[in-house]
Amino acid sequence: MPPVPYNVSVNRRWLWILLALAVLDTGAYLWWRAHKRERSFDAEIQHAADAHQLDPALIKAVIWRESRFDPDARGAAGEYGLMQIRETAAREWAEAVRNSNFQPEHLLDPQTNLLSGSWYLKKWHARAPHPDNPLPFALAAYNAGPGKARQWAKDTNSSAEFLKRVNYPSTKDYILKVQNQLQRYR
């Protein structure tokens, strides 16, 4: 095999260097964009956290899992917005805060979505039967519904025991991922 001319091997080397730089640049841009998106609702998240005495990192972790910070997200089961609130939960919130003008499309407004979603999360956090850690129960109620969460909580003495009873793999995964993300945001 004849030797490769010097200028061809140099050109290949430069092509590899340019390709590596393009990959790194794309990765850096995607990281920056995701990081910027995570911070774009910080003021609204803080407002909702203050209104319902919740850790803003918890609200942020739920948003991360539910919509990846997309205020226009819509779920297959009729969920809306950042926190993927269902109409029934939002109507409970609207009734509790005496908002008689509420319409489901209002859930696409980030502030309304955050206030109703954090209210609903706080409601189940406060009703958790396990004082050692009410978060798994609250997240299960938020994700799978309060009826299922109560069923799993029946005759349990701790949040660890409760978590073992959660027999929906997607809900167990949801709880664990939100808790992990919560630690990241703190």
N, CA, C and O of each residue as an XYZ file, in Angstrom:
744
protein
N       0.844     -1.174      0.000
C       0.000      0.000      0.000
C       0.893      1.242      0.000
O       1.818      1.342      0.806
N       0.620      2.177     -0.894
C       1.464      3.375     -0.962
C       1.207      4.276      0.240
O       0.097      4.297      0.772
N       2.202      5.006      0.664
C       2.027      5.909      1.804
C       1.002      7.011      1.481
O       0.874      7.457      0.341
N       0.287      7.425      2.520
C      -0.709      8.491      2.384
C       0.033      9.820      2.328
O       0.902     10.086      3.158
N      -0.306     10.644      1.360
C       0.371     11.944      1.291
C       0.145     12.740      2.575
O      -0.899     12.642      3.220
N       1.149     13.521      2.916
C       1.125     14.298      4.152
C      -0.115     15.184      4.249
O      -0.749     15.224      5.303
N      -0.474     15.886      3.194
C      -1.588     16.839      3.270
C      -2.932     16.133      3.474
O      -3.844     16.729      4.048
N      -3.083     14.875      3.021
C      -4.324     14.131      3.238
C      -4.449     13.755      4.710
O      -5.532     13.884      5.280
N      -3.366     13.291      5.342
C      -3.435     12.913      6.764
C      -3.654     14.142      7.645
O      -4.336     14.050      8.666
N      -3.089     15.288      7.270
C      -3.310     16.525      8.020
C      -4.770     16.949      7.890
O      -5.393     17.361      8.869
N      -5.311     16.846      6.680
C      -6.716     17.208      6.475
C      -7.644     16.315      7.300
O      -8.612     16.800      7.885
N      -7.352     15.015      7.348
C      -8.169     14.108      8.152
C      -8.093     14.475      9.625
O      -9.101     14.477     10.333
N      -6.894     14.782     10.072
C      -6.721     15.174     11.479
C      -7.553     16.414     11.794
O      -8.220     16.462     12.828
N      -7.520     17.418     10.918
C      -8.309     18.633     11.129
C      -9.804     18.342     11.093
O     -10.573     18.932     11.852
N     -10.213     17.440     10.220
C     -11.627     17.056     10.178
C     -12.060     16.435     11.504
O     -13.141     16.744     12.006
N     -11.233     15.569     12.070
C     -11.558     14.943     13.361
C     -11.607     15.983     14.477
O     -12.472     15.935     15.352
N     -10.670     16.915     14.431
C     -10.660     17.979     15.443
C     -11.920     18.839     15.314
O     -12.561     19.153     16.317
N     -12.270     19.215     14.097
C     -13.483     20.016     13.882
C     -14.739     19.254     14.295
O     -15.657     19.836     14.873
N     -14.781     17.971     14.005
C     -15.927     17.156     14.406
C     -16.038     17.093     15.934
O     -17.131     17.227     16.484
N     -14.917     16.893     16.607
C     -14.920     16.853     18.076
C     -15.370     18.195     18.654
O     -16.145     18.231     19.610
N     -14.888     19.291     18.080
C     -15.307     20.614     18.549
C     -16.801     20.839     18.320
O     -17.475     21.421     19.170
N     -17.315     20.389     17.198
C     -18.749     20.541     16.916
C     -19.582     19.752     17.923
O     -20.610     20.238     18.396
N     -19.145     18.544     18.248
C     -19.864     17.724     19.233
C     -19.826     18.399     20.602
O     -20.849     18.476     21.282
N     -18.655     18.888     21.010
C     -18.536     19.572     22.300
C     -19.379     20.842     22.335
O     -20.044     21.126     23.331
N     -19.349     21.596     21.253
C     -20.125     22.833     21.184
C     -21.625     22.543     21.263
O     -22.354     23.245     21.964
N     -22.081     21.532     20.561
C     -23.500     21.158     20.609
C     -23.888     20.719     22.013
O     -24.940     21.107     22.521
N     -23.043     19.911     22.639
C     -23.310     19.471     24.017
C     -23.380     20.641     24.980
O     -24.260     20.693     25.840
N     -22.455     21.580     24.838
C     -22.450     22.756     25.719
C     -23.704     23.597     25.503
O     -24.291     24.098     26.462
N     -24.110     23.752     24.258
C     -25.333     24.519     23.968
C     -26.562     23.843     24.570
O     -27.392     24.509     25.190
N     -26.684     22.539     24.396
C     -27.840     21.817     24.938
C     -27.867     21.893     26.461
O     -28.935     22.047     27.052
N     -26.706     21.786     27.102
C     -26.644     21.905     28.563
C     -27.078     23.308     28.990
O     -27.869     23.461     29.920
N     -26.562     24.321     28.314
C     -26.908     25.709     28.645
C     -28.403     25.944     28.487
O     -29.031     26.576     29.338
N     -28.975     25.434     27.394
C     -30.401     25.624     27.137
C     -31.260     24.954     28.211
O     -32.232     25.536     28.691
N     -30.890     23.722     28.584
C     -31.644     23.017     29.631
C     -31.506     23.744     30.964
O     -32.485     23.885     31.697
N     -30.304     24.203     31.280
C     -30.063     24.907     32.543
C     -30.853     26.220     32.575
O     -31.437     26.575     33.598
N     -30.863     26.928     31.455
C     -31.608     28.192     31.375
C     -33.102     27.937     31.549
O     -33.788     28.691     32.238
N     -33.597     26.883     30.928
C     -35.023     26.556     31.029
C     -35.401     26.226     32.472
O     -36.472     26.614     32.938
N     -34.521     25.509     33.182
C     -34.782     25.160     34.579
C     -34.896     26.395     35.459
O     -35.581     26.359     36.482
N     -34.253     27.464     35.092
C     -34.259     28.680     35.910
C     -35.298     29.709     35.454
O     -35.486     30.731     36.115
N     -35.961     29.452     34.348
C     -36.838     30.475     33.778
C     -38.108     30.735     34.586
O     -38.775     31.744     34.359
N     -38.458     29.855     35.519
C     -39.666     30.054     36.322
C     -39.355     30.183     37.813
O     -40.235     29.976     38.649
N     -38.121     30.521     38.145
C     -37.721     30.578     39.559
C     -38.581     31.524     40.392
O     -38.957     31.177     41.511
N     -38.898     32.697     39.878
C     -39.697     33.663     40.659
C     -41.101     33.126     40.909
O     -41.627     33.247     42.016
N     -41.705     32.535     39.887
C     -43.053     31.976     40.035
C     -43.058     30.773     40.971
O     -43.992     30.586     41.751
N     -42.007     29.962     40.887
C     -41.887     28.798     41.775
C     -41.751     29.264     43.218
O     -42.384     28.706     44.113
N     -40.934     30.277     43.446
C     -40.759     30.800     44.804
C     -42.076     31.346     45.341
O     -42.406     31.133     46.508
N     -42.827     32.043     44.506
C     -44.127     32.586     44.913
C     -45.074     31.457     45.330
O     -45.724     31.548     46.371
N     -45.152     30.402     44.528
C     -46.027     29.264     44.853
C     -45.541     28.549     46.110
O     -46.350     28.117     46.932
N     -44.230     28.423     46.261
C     -43.667     27.779     47.455
C     -44.014     28.576     48.707
O     -44.398     28.001     49.725
N     -43.881     29.880     48.633
C     -44.231     30.735     49.771
C     -45.723     30.656     50.080
O     -46.118     30.611     51.245
N     -46.543     30.639     49.044
C     -47.996     30.615     49.231
C     -48.475     29.338     49.921
O     -49.476     29.350     50.637
N     -47.749     28.232     49.700
C     -48.206     26.944     50.235
C     -47.203     26.281     51.175
O     -47.309     25.088     51.458
N     -46.239     27.047     51.653
C     -45.234     26.557     52.594
C     -44.596     25.245     52.118
O     -44.548     24.260     52.855
N     -44.117     25.257     50.890
C     -43.407     24.114     50.328
C     -41.988     24.525     49.975
O     -41.710     25.701     49.738
N     -41.109     23.562     49.943
C     -39.745     23.789     49.504
C     -39.778     24.068     47.995
O     -40.302     23.253     47.236
N     -39.229     25.201     47.551
C     -39.229     25.468     46.108
C     -38.491     24.385     45.322
O     -38.816     24.128     44.162
N     -37.508     23.756     45.946
C     -36.791     22.669     45.274
C     -37.718     21.491     44.994
O     -37.555     20.804     43.986
N     -38.686     21.250     45.871
C     -39.653     20.173     45.644
C     -40.540     20.503     44.446
O     -40.763     19.652     43.584
N     -41.037     21.714     44.391
C     -41.879     22.112     43.254
C     -41.079     21.990     41.958
O     -41.585     21.501     40.947
N     -39.850     22.431     42.002
C     -38.991     22.369     40.820
C     -38.740     20.919     40.397
O     -38.725     20.610     39.205
N     -38.543     20.037     41.373
C     -38.318     18.618     41.069
C     -39.559     17.989     40.435
O     -39.445     17.179     39.515
N     -40.729     18.356     40.921
C     -41.973     17.843     40.329
C     -42.112     18.359     38.893
O     -42.471     17.599     37.993
N     -41.833     19.629     38.682
C     -41.907     20.196     37.331
C     -40.928     19.483     36.407
O     -41.267     19.146     35.273
N     -39.714     19.256     36.899
C     -38.699     18.564     36.096
C     -39.232     17.211     35.628
O     -39.074     16.850     34.462
N     -39.856     16.471     36.524
C     -40.359     15.139     36.185
C     -41.628     15.201     35.332
O     -41.823     14.369     34.446
N     -42.471     16.168     35.595
C     -43.758     16.232     34.909
C     -43.665     16.798     33.491
O     -44.241     16.230     32.563
N     -42.948     17.906     33.312
C     -43.000     18.597     32.011
C     -41.646     19.044     31.479
O     -41.566     19.595     30.381
N     -40.590     18.817     32.235
C     -39.266     19.322     31.854
C     -39.318     20.830     31.571
O     -38.661     21.336     30.662
N     -40.128     21.528     32.387
C     -40.223     22.988     32.360
C     -40.878     23.533     31.089
O     -40.584     24.650     30.663
N     -41.759     22.747     30.494
C     -42.511     23.205     29.322
C     -43.890     23.678     29.782
O     -44.731     22.854     30.139
N     -44.138     24.996     29.780
C     -45.424     25.504     30.276
C     -46.617     25.125     29.395
O     -47.765     25.214     29.830
N     -46.346     24.706     28.170
C     -47.418     24.326     27.249
C     -47.630     22.817     27.173
O     -48.392     22.339     26.332
N     -46.963     22.069     28.042
C     -47.064     20.604     28.002
C     -48.499     20.154     28.255
O     -49.223     20.733     29.064
N     -48.876     19.120     27.549
C     -50.194     18.501     27.750
C     -49.986     17.004     27.835
O     -49.298     16.411     27.004
N     -50.590     16.395     28.850
C     -50.451     14.961     29.048
C     -51.549     14.180     28.353
O     -52.593     14.725     27.995
N     -51.296     12.899     28.168
C     -52.247     12.015     27.490
C     -53.539     11.848     28.282
O     -54.587     11.561     27.702
N     -53.475     12.023     29.597
C     -54.664     11.852     30.443
C     -55.326     13.192     30.776
O     -56.117     13.278     31.716
N     -55.006     14.227     30.013
C     -55.650     15.521     30.217
C     -54.942     16.436     31.196
O     -55.571     17.339     31.750
N     -53.660     16.233     31.426
C     -52.898     17.098     32.325
C     -52.432     18.340     31.557
O     -52.250     18.319     30.340
N     -52.249     19.416     32.316
C     -51.880     20.697     31.712
C     -50.630     21.289     32.356
O     -50.432     21.183     33.566
N     -49.796     21.911     31.537
C     -48.763     22.828     31.988
C     -47.573     22.256     32.721
O     -47.297     21.058     32.677
N     -46.878     23.152     33.397
C     -45.628     22.831     34.079
C     -45.748     21.652     35.038
O     -44.924     20.738     35.015
N     -46.774     21.677     35.877
C     -46.925     20.638     36.897
C     -47.886     19.534     36.465
O     -48.215     18.646     37.251
N     -48.330     19.594     35.218
C     -49.218     18.575     34.645
C     -50.426     18.315     35.542
O     -50.657     17.193     35.993
N     -51.183     19.372     35.787
C     -52.359     19.327     36.655
C     -53.562     18.851     35.857
O     -53.785     19.270     34.721
N     -54.327     17.971     36.475
C     -55.590     17.538     35.866
C     -56.687     18.519     36.267
O     -56.611     19.195     37.293
N     -57.691     18.566     35.432
C     -58.782     19.513     35.645
C     -59.462     19.311     37.000
O     -59.812     20.288     37.661
N     -59.654     18.066     37.419
C     -60.343     17.820     38.699
C     -59.556     18.394     39.871
O     -60.137     18.994     40.775
N     -58.238     18.213     39.861
C     -57.401     18.761     40.935
C     -57.430     20.286     40.896
O     -57.493     20.936     41.940
N     -57.383     20.850     39.709
C     -57.405     22.308     39.573
C     -58.740     22.886     40.033
O     -58.781     23.966     40.623
N     -59.810     22.182     39.771
C     -61.122     22.662     40.234
C     -61.200     22.633     41.764
O     -61.811     23.517     42.365
N     -60.587     21.624     42.399
C     -60.519     21.597     43.873
C     -59.807     22.839     44.376
O     -60.268     23.503     45.305
N     -58.669     23.148     43.745
C     -57.900     24.336     44.124
C     -58.737     25.601     43.932
O     -58.807     26.449     44.822
N     -59.369     25.718     42.763
C     -60.159     26.917     42.462
C     -61.279     27.096     43.485
O     -61.569     28.215     43.909
N     -61.900     26.000     43.872
C     -62.962     26.077     44.881
C     -62.390     26.486     46.237
O     -62.982     27.299     46.948
N     -61.237     25.920     46.590
C     -60.618     26.228     47.886
C     -60.210     27.694     47.993
O     -60.305     28.291     49.065
N     -59.756     28.273     46.885
C     -59.325     29.677     46.913
C     -60.418     30.620     46.410
O     -60.187     31.814     46.220
N     -61.587     30.073     46.203
C     -62.768     30.834     45.764
C     -62.538     31.577     44.440
O     -62.872     32.753     44.298
N     -61.971     30.867     43.505
C     -61.756     31.406     42.162
C     -62.899     30.909     41.275
O     -62.814     29.825     40.698
N     -63.943     31.686     41.172
C     -65.131     31.264     40.418
C     -64.963     31.417     38.906
O     -65.796     30.928     38.142
N     -63.915     32.080     38.472
C     -63.688     32.293     37.036
C     -62.760     31.258     36.416
O     -62.391     31.382     35.249
N     -62.379     30.240     37.180
C     -61.398     29.270     36.690
C     -61.910     28.507     35.466
O     -63.060     28.070     35.417
N     -61.026     28.362     34.485
C     -61.255     27.530     33.303
C     -60.019     26.648     33.118
O     -58.913     27.098     33.416
N     -60.163     25.419     32.642
C     -59.006     24.524     32.488
C     -57.856     25.121     31.683
O     -56.693     24.847     31.977
N     -58.162     25.929     30.676
C     -57.076     26.512     29.876
C     -56.223     27.492     30.679
O     -55.117     27.833     30.260
N     -56.724     27.947     31.823
C     -55.916     28.809     32.695
C     -54.698     28.063     33.225
O     -53.727     28.682     33.662
N     -54.748     26.731     33.187
C     -53.619     25.937     33.673
C     -52.394     26.061     32.775
O     -51.302     25.645     33.163
N     -52.555     26.617     31.600
C     -51.399     26.859     30.740
C     -50.675     28.146     31.118
O     -49.591     28.419     30.602
N     -51.255     28.931     32.005
C     -50.567     30.088     32.578
C     -49.653     29.561     33.681
O     -50.142     28.943     34.627
N     -48.336     29.787     33.590
C     -47.424     29.217     34.580
C     -47.785     29.541     36.029
O     -47.712     28.662     36.887
N     -48.171     30.782     36.317
C     -48.476     31.146     37.704
C     -49.685     30.370     38.224
O     -49.648     29.850     39.339
N     -50.737     30.287     37.446
C     -51.930     29.532     37.851
C     -51.595     28.061     38.017
O     -52.033     27.421     38.973
N     -50.821     27.528     37.088
C     -50.438     26.124     37.151
C     -49.625     25.833     38.408
O     -49.869     24.843     39.098
N     -48.665     26.693     38.697
C     -47.815     26.493     39.873
C     -48.601     26.640     41.170
O     -48.396     25.870     42.108
N     -49.485     27.605     41.231
C     -50.286     27.787     42.448
C     -51.223     26.604     42.677
O     -51.340     26.116     43.801
N     -51.887     26.143     41.628
C     -52.811     25.019     41.803
C     -52.057     23.719     42.055
O     -52.468     22.922     42.899
N     -50.969     23.495     41.341
C     -50.192     22.266     41.528
C     -49.537     22.188     42.891
O     -49.533     21.131     43.522
N     -48.983     23.298     43.351
C     -48.343     23.288     44.674
C     -49.388     23.174     45.779
O     -49.128     22.553     46.810
N     -50.567     23.764     45.580
C     -51.658     23.606     46.545
C     -52.039     22.132     46.660
O     -52.199     21.613     47.765
N     -52.183     21.462     45.522
C     -52.574     20.054     45.510
C     -51.493     19.182     46.162
O     -51.803     18.270     46.927
N     -50.244     19.466     45.857
C     -49.139     18.719     46.463
C     -49.109     18.928     47.972
O     -48.927     17.972     48.725
N     -49.287     20.165     48.417
C     -49.302     20.473     49.849
C     -50.471     19.779     50.545
O     -50.331     19.296     51.669
N     -51.606     19.730     49.886
C     -52.787     19.074     50.456
C     -52.467     17.627     50.827
O     -52.796     17.183     51.927
N     -51.838     16.900     49.932
C     -51.537     15.491     50.207
C     -50.318     15.335     51.097
O     -50.193     14.331     51.799
N     -49.435     16.288     51.081
C     -48.296     16.284     52.006
C     -48.814     16.407     53.436
O     -48.340     15.716     54.337
N     -49.786     17.288     53.636
C     -50.352     17.506     54.977
C     -51.182     16.318     55.453
O     -51.322     16.111     56.659
N     -51.726     15.549     54.544
C     -52.576     14.412     54.914
C     -51.827     13.087     54.979
O     -52.432     12.040     55.205
N     -50.537     13.131     54.787
C     -49.749     11.892     54.797
C     -49.811     11.232     56.170
O     -49.672     11.908     57.189
N     -50.019      9.923     56.202
C     -50.138      9.227     57.482
C     -48.802      8.904     58.149
O     -48.782      8.384     59.264
N     -47.698      9.202     57.489
C     -46.381      8.838     58.025
C     -45.591     10.090     58.390
O     -45.023     10.737     57.509
N     -45.546     10.440     59.665
C     -44.838     11.663     60.051
C     -43.328     11.583     59.826
O     -42.660     12.616     59.777
N     -42.780     10.371     59.687
C     -41.333     10.264     59.483
C     -40.911     10.874     58.144
O     -39.826     11.447     58.046
N     -41.750     10.759     57.117
C     -41.453     11.348     55.814
C     -42.738     11.361     54.987
O     -43.074     10.354     54.363
N     -43.449     12.468     54.970
C     -44.717     12.520     54.237
C     -44.564     12.607     52.715
O     -45.546     12.476     51.984
N     -43.349     12.826     52.244
C     -43.154     13.071     50.819
C     -43.544     11.900     49.912
O     -44.227     12.132     48.915
N     -43.147     10.653     50.203
C     -43.565      9.561     49.303
C     -45.080      9.460     49.144
O     -45.571      9.226     48.040
N     -45.824      9.634     50.239
C     -47.286      9.584     50.148
C     -47.806     10.729     49.282
O     -48.654     10.518     48.414
N     -47.305     11.930     49.514
C     -47.762     13.090     48.742
C     -47.472     12.906     47.255
O     -48.318     13.214     46.416
N     -46.291     12.408     46.929
C     -45.936     12.199     45.525
C     -46.763     11.081     44.897
O     -47.139     11.167     43.728
N     -47.045     10.033     45.670
C     -47.892      8.948     45.156
C     -49.302      9.457     44.886
O     -49.899      9.125     43.861
N     -49.837     10.260     45.801
C     -51.176     10.827     45.601
C     -51.179     11.747     44.386
O     -52.138     11.756     43.614
N     -50.120     12.513     44.216
C     -50.011     13.437     43.085
C     -49.941     12.667     41.772
O     -50.543     13.074     40.778
N     -49.213     11.564     41.766
C     -48.967     10.824     40.530
C     -50.041      9.787     40.204
O     -50.522      9.728     39.072
N     -50.415      8.978     41.181
C     -51.342      7.863     40.926
C     -52.753      8.145     41.409
O     -53.684      7.399     41.106
N     -52.907      9.223     42.161
C     -54.219      9.563     42.702
C     -54.308      9.251     44.182
O     -53.666      8.316     44.659
N     -55.098     10.025     44.915
C     -55.195      9.846     46.365
C     -55.794      8.505     46.778
O     -55.421      7.963     47.818
N     -56.709      7.964     45.990
C     -57.302      6.668     46.338
C     -56.264      5.567     46.379
O     -56.234      4.771     47.317
N     -55.417      5.517     45.374
C     -54.343      4.515     45.336
C     -53.351      4.755     46.470
O     -52.916      3.808     47.124
N     -52.994      6.009     46.705
C     -52.036      6.316     47.775
C     -52.587      5.867     49.125
O     -51.855      5.293     49.931
N     -53.856      6.119     49.375
C     -54.471      5.680     50.645
C     -54.476      4.153     50.743
O     -54.234      3.593     51.812
N     -54.747      3.500     49.644
C     -54.749      2.033     49.625
C     -53.364      1.492     49.979
O     -53.250      0.561     50.776
N     -52.327      2.059     49.402
C     -50.971      1.605     49.699
C     -50.568      1.947     51.129
O     -49.777      1.227     51.738
N     -51.102      3.035     51.668
C     -50.730      3.481     53.018
C     -51.446      2.705     54.121
O     -51.013      2.724     55.273
N     -52.529      2.029     53.778
C     -53.328      1.335     54.793
C     -52.466      0.334     55.568
O     -51.765     -0.496     54.990
N     -52.544      0.444     56.892
C     -51.835     -0.455     57.816
C     -50.315     -0.400     57.675
O     -49.632     -1.381     57.969
N     -49.782      0.730     57.230
C     -48.322      0.891     57.214
C     -47.926      1.836     58.337
O     -48.707      2.695     58.745
N     -46.708      1.669     58.829
C     -46.234      2.466     59.959
C     -45.139      3.455     59.596
O     -44.757      4.284     60.423
N     -44.631      3.383     58.380
C     -43.536      4.277     58.001
C     -43.585      4.537     56.503
O     -44.243      3.821     55.750
N     -42.880      5.568     56.096
C     -42.830      5.889     54.671
C     -42.067      4.812     53.898
O     -42.372      4.552     52.734
N     -41.075      4.183     54.541
C     -40.333      3.104     53.878
C     -41.252      1.915     53.605
O     -41.211      1.318     52.529
N     -42.073      1.585     54.583
C     -43.033      0.495     54.407
C     -44.057      0.860     53.326
O     -44.438      0.024     52.507
N     -44.485      2.105     53.340
C     -45.418      2.587     52.317
C     -44.816      2.428     50.928
O     -45.470      1.924     50.014
N     -43.575      2.855     50.771
C     -42.920      2.802     49.464
C     -42.807      1.365     48.957
O     -42.914      1.117     47.756
N     -42.591      0.424     49.868
C     -42.535     -0.989     49.470
C     -43.883     -1.469     48.938
O     -43.936     -2.371     48.101
N     -44.953     -0.879     49.412
C     -46.301     -1.292     48.997
C     -46.738     -0.700     47.660
O     -47.687     -1.186     47.044
N     -46.062      0.323     47.222
C     -46.434      0.945     45.942
C     -46.153     -0.078     44.839
O     -45.000     -0.397     44.550
N     -47.222     -0.583     44.233
C     -47.047     -1.656     43.249
C     -47.237     -1.200     41.804
O     -47.364     -2.028     40.902
N     -47.255      0.091     41.589
C     -47.206      0.628     40.228
C     -45.745      0.998     39.968
O     -45.247      1.958     40.556
N     -45.052      0.263     39.106
C     -43.644      0.598     38.850
C     -43.446      2.055     38.421
O     -42.464      2.687     38.810
N     -44.364      2.581     37.628
C     -44.199      3.966     37.164
C     -44.324      4.955     38.321
O     -43.633      5.974     38.336
N     -45.192      4.672     39.286
C     -45.345      5.569     40.444
C     -44.148      5.459     41.367
O     -43.666      6.470     41.878
N     -43.662      4.249     41.588
C     -42.469      4.084     42.428
C     -41.290      4.816     41.790
O     -40.541      5.513     42.474
N     -41.131      4.655     40.483
C     -40.068      5.343     39.755
C     -40.237      6.860     39.860
O     -39.260      7.587     40.040
N     -41.465      7.328     39.748
C     -41.772      8.754     39.865
C     -41.322      9.282     41.225
O     -40.639     10.303     41.303
N     -41.702      8.592     42.284
C     -41.347      9.019     43.646
C     -39.834      9.102     43.799
O     -39.305     10.100     44.288
N     -39.143      8.051     43.380
C     -37.685      8.010     43.543
C     -36.994      9.081     42.702
O     -36.050      9.719     43.168
N     -37.451      9.281     41.480
C     -36.815     10.290     40.618
C     -37.057     11.705     41.130
O     -36.151     12.537     41.098
N     -38.260     11.982     41.599
C     -38.531     13.317     42.144
C     -37.687     13.545     43.395
O     -37.139     14.632     43.577
N     -37.576     12.538     44.256
C     -36.762     12.695     45.467
C     -35.292     12.913     45.114
O     -34.624     13.731     45.747
N     -34.783     12.201     44.124
C     -33.392     12.403     43.696
C     -33.195     13.800     43.120
O     -32.205     14.466     43.421
N     -34.126     14.238     42.303
C     -34.027     15.571     41.709
C     -34.154     16.651     42.780
O     -33.510     17.696     42.693
N     -34.975     16.399     43.779
C     -35.120     17.330     44.900
C     -33.764     17.571     45.557
O     -33.416     18.713     45.858
N     -33.004     16.515     45.778
C     -31.673     16.664     46.378
C     -30.757     17.480     45.469
O     -29.947     18.272     45.950
N     -30.884     17.288     44.170
C     -30.059     18.041     43.218
C     -30.375     19.534     43.275
O     -29.471     20.365     43.186
N     -31.654     19.875     43.423
C     -32.053     21.282     43.434
C     -31.799     21.967     44.767
O     -31.796     23.197     44.830
N     -31.588     21.221     45.813
C     -31.337     21.849     47.122
C     -29.961     22.373     47.173
O     -29.552     22.938     48.187
